Amino acid sequence: MTATVTPPAARRALTRRAVVPWLFLAPGLLLALVFKFWPMAKGVWLSFFDVRPFLGDKWIGLDNYTRVLTDHRFQDAIGHTLVLGIGQSVGAILLGFVLALLLEGQARSLKLLRTAVFLPAVTATAVVGELWRLMYYPTSDGLLNSGLHLLGLGPVQFLDNPNLALWSTMAMGIWIWAPYNMVIILAGLAGVDRSLYEAAAMDGVSLWQRLRYVTLPAIRPALMIVLTLATIRGLRVFTEVYVLTGGGPAGSTDVWMTRAYTLGFTRNDIGGASAASVVLLCVTLLLTVTINHLRKRGEAR
Amino acid sequence: MSAPVIDSARPAAPDTPAGRSTGRQRTTPARFDTALGWSDRPGFAWALRVLLCLLALGIFAAPFLTIFSGAFTANPSGSSLSFLPHDSTLTNFKVAGERGIWDYLGNSLVIAGGGLLLQLVVCTLAAYALARHRFRGRALIMMLFMMTLMLPEEVIAIPLSLVLGDVPVVHLDLKGTVWGVILPLGAWGFSVMMLTEFMRDIPTEIEEAARLDGVGELRMLWQVVLPLCKPALGVAGVLGFIMIWDQYLLPLIAAKDPTDYTVTVALSILRTDPEVGSGVVLAGAVIALIPSLIVYLLLQRSLVTGIAAGATKG
C-alpha cells in the first residue's frame, strides 16, 4: 500500500534494508560457492569427459560411469565400504550406548572418566592412525601382540593379512566413534524423565524391562541421529583407511573414496575419479533424504 | 514403532515374573539418577562398575600413554612399546626437529589460527543475517549452507584440487599457500546453523531499543548481539578448531610439495622415512596431539554441549 506513494528517502531506506542482509551473507556465500558448489558442478561436468591435459577434454557421455561401475576393484570397494561402514556404525553405536550407560552420572570421578574416554574423538585421525599402526605392530613385541603372547597366541598380522585388515580398520573406527556417540547418547539419557524410572520401580519392573521400555524409547531420537550421521560418514570414509592401510594389503581395505583418490591423483584419471565421486554424492544425498523422510514420518505418527 | 509398546507394557509389567522378582530392592533416590540404576554404595554392582570403568579407561585412554612413553623412549627398533618410558630421552624430538616437524607445526598453527578466525567471522556474519533479518530467499540460503555439510572435502576432492590450482574468475593459484587450506574452511554449515539458532533466541526488544538509539548494523552485531552469543561462539570455536586440526585430505591436495604439509599429514613422511624409528613418529604424534589436547581440556564443556546440541538439532 505504502509502496505506491513512498517518498524517495523512505524508498532508499527500504532498499538499504533489503541489501543489508546480503552484505552480511556475501563472504559466506562466496566461499561456499567457490570452494563447495563450483567444485561440485565441475565434478559433475568432468565426469562426462575424457580429461586430457593439453589435448582438451573429450565428451564421452556415460563411459566414465560404466567404466567405474564395471571395474572389479570398484565393485570390491563397494563391498568393503558397506562392510566397514555398517560394521563401524553399528559397533560404535552399541559400544557408545554401553559406555553411556556405564558412565552416566553426576559424580566427579565419572566426569573425569568421561573426559578421558572421549579423547579418541577429539584426536586428529592421522594421529590415531599412527597410534594404531604401532598397536597393531606385527611382531610379538608389538603392543597388542605382546598381550596376545601372554595368552599364548602367536603374533597376529593385523594389517598385513588381507583377511584381517578390514576388521582391524573397523576396530579402529569403532574406537574413534564410540566415545563420540557416547556423548550424544548421554545427552539423550539426561533428557529422560526421572519420574518414569521411579514409576517403573514402583510397578516392580525389572532393570532389563526398564531399559527396553522406558530408556530406549526416550533416547530413540538421539539414536536415530547417531545412526544417520554414522551411516553417511561410513559411506565416505577416507582418512581412517588412508592413514592406517592406504587401501592395502592387495586392495583388501580399499573403500570407495580411497579407490577414487588413487584413480584421480595417482593414475590421473580425472574423469573416472569424478564419476566415482558423483556416484558417492548421489548415494549420500539419497540416503540423507530417505532417512530424513523416515524420521519425519516416524515423528508424525 | 515402540510408542504403542511403552503404553501396553507398563500396566502389564507387574504381572510378569521378571517384574516381581526384582521389585523388592530398596528405593534410594540414587537409583533413579541413571538408566541402569547404579547404586553409589560399595557392593557387587559397584565393584562391577569400577571394574568396567577401568576397562573402558584401559581401552580408550591408555593408548594415549603409549604415544607419550614411546616418544620419550630411545628405541630405534621401535616395536616395543609400553605404557611407561624405559629410559627417558628427548632424542626423538631432536630427530623429528631435524626432519622439519616444527615447520610443519608452524604450517598447522597458521592454518588453524587463520582458518578458525575466518570461519568464525564468516559464519557469524551469515548467521546474523539469517537470524536477525527477514528477507526473500532466506530459507533457500539456509538450505545452501546446510548442503555444504553434504559436500565434505572427500566427495569433491578431485575437482576441488583443480579449483585450488586455478580459482575461477580471478585465476589465482592457491596451491602451496596456506590460503588453499584456509579459504575452503571458511563457510562451515554447522557453525552457521548453530549460531543462527542461538541468535534467533535473543529477544527483539534488546535489538529494537538499540535501534532507537541509532545503532548501526555492524555495531549492533558487535556490541549487542555478539556479547550475548559468547557460549555459542565458544562452541563454534572449539568445534571449528577440532575440525580444522583433523583436516587431512584438504592440506594434502592443497600442497605443492611436502614442505607445505600440516603436522598431521607430515606424520606419514616420518613413518615412511627409513632412517627414523617409530619413536620419532610418536614424537611427531605428540607434537600433533598437544594443541588439540590443550583446546579440548580447556574448552571441554563447550565441546560436549556443541556435539550434543548439534546432534539433537540435526
Interface residues (C-beta under 8 A of the other chain):
Chain A: A18 V20 P21 W22 F24 L25 P27 G28 L29 L31 A32 V34 F35 K36 F37 W38 P39 M40 K42 G43 L46 L99 L101 L102 L103 E104 G105 Q106 A107 L113 T115 A116 V117 F118 L119 P120 V122 T123 A124 T125 A126 V127 G129 E130 L131 R133 L134 M135 Y137 T139 D141 G142 L143 S146 W175 A178 P179 Y180 V183 I184 L186 A187 G188 L189 V192 R194 Y197 E198 A199 A200 A201 D203 G204 V205 S206 L207 W208 Q209 R210 L211 Y213 V214 T215 L216 P217 R220 P221 A222 I225 V226 L229 R236 F238 T239 Y242 V243 M257 A260 Y261 G264 F265 I270 A273 S274 S277 L280 L281 T284 L285 T288 G298 R301
Chain B: M1 S2 A3 V5 I6 A9 R10 A13 P14 T16 A18 G19 R20 S21 T22 G23 Q25 T27 R31 F32 D33 T34 A35 L36 G37 W38 D40 R49 L52 C53 A56 L57 I59 F60 A61 P63 F64 T66 I67 G70 G78 S79 S80 L81 V121 V122 C123 L125 A126 Y128 A129 L130 H133 F135 R138 I141 L144 F145 M147 T148 M150 L151 P152 E154 V155 I156 A157 I158 P159 L160 S161 L162 V163 V167 P168 L183 P184 G186 A187 V192 E217 L221 I242 W245 D246 Y248 L249 I253 T264 V265 L267 S268 R271 S278 V281 L282 G284 A285 A288 L289 S292 L293 Y296 L297 Q300 L303 V304 I307 A308 A309 A311 T312 G314
